[in-house]
Amino acid sequence: MDQTYLIFTIAVFIAFTLLIIHSILYRGIKESLIFFGFGFIFGLIREMIYRSYFNNYSFGEAPL
């Protein structure tokens, strides 16, 4: 894996972790779990539909 993608991935995980902590502190665990749970389910269903009807896509040299 290229060093640039590794740095980007680590930065995204840190930002996502801080976002979850912020959400829990200001909205509580229940609302945070509902929000992120529905977001995860929506993203999962969207990707399954996309993969069924379209070809794989890529961003530059990084296949997604």
C-alpha positions as CSV (number, residue, x, y, z in Angstrom):
1,M,0.0,0.0,0.0
2,D,1.2,3.4,-0.9
3,Q,2.3,5.6,2.1
4,T,-0.1,8.4,1.0
5,Y,-3.2,6.1,1.2
6,L,-2.0,4.8,4.6
7,I,-1.8,8.4,6.0
8,F,-5.2,9.2,4.5
9,T,-6.8,6.1,6.0
10,I,-5.4,6.8,9.5
11,A,-6.6,10.5,9.3
12,V,-10.1,9.3,8.3
13,F,-10.3,6.8,11.2
14,I,-9.1,9.5,13.7
15,A,-11.7,12.0,12.4
16,F,-14.5,9.4,12.5
17,T,-13.6,8.4,16.0
18,L,-13.7,12.0,17.1
19,L,-17.0,12.4,15.4
20,I,-18.5,9.4,17.3
21,I,-17.1,10.7,20.6
22,H,-18.6,14.2,19.9
23,S,-22.0,12.6,19.0
24,I,-22.1,10.5,22.2
25,L,-21.2,13.5,24.4
26,Y,-23.8,15.8,22.9
27,R,-26.6,13.4,21.8
28,G,-26.2,10.4,24.0
29,I,-25.4,6.8,23.2
30,K,-28.9,5.8,22.0
31,E,-29.3,8.6,19.5
32,S,-25.7,8.1,18.3
33,L,-26.2,4.4,17.7
34,I,-29.5,5.0,15.8
35,F,-27.9,7.7,13.6
36,F,-24.7,5.7,12.8
37,G,-26.6,2.4,12.5
38,F,-29.1,3.8,10.0
39,G,-26.2,5.4,8.1
40,F,-24.3,2.1,8.0
41,I,-27.4,0.2,6.8
42,F,-28.2,2.8,4.2
43,G,-24.6,2.7,2.9
44,L,-24.6,-1.1,2.8
45,I,-27.9,-1.3,0.9
46,R,-26.7,1.4,-1.5
47,E,-23.5,-0.4,-2.3
48,M,-25.3,-3.7,-2.8
49,I,-27.7,-2.0,-5.3
50,Y,-24.9,-0.2,-7.0
51,R,-22.8,-3.4,-7.4
52,S,-25.8,-5.2,-8.9
53,Y,-26.4,-2.8,-11.7
54,F,-23.1,-1.0,-12.4
55,N,-19.4,-1.8,-13.0
56,N,-16.8,-1.4,-10.4
57,Y,-15.5,2.2,-10.0
58,S,-12.1,3.5,-9.2
59,F,-10.6,6.7,-8.0
60,G,-7.3,7.3,-9.7
61,E,-5.1,4.2,-9.2
62,A,-7.0,3.1,-6.0
63,P,-9.7,0.6,-6.9
64,L,-12.7,1.1,-4.6
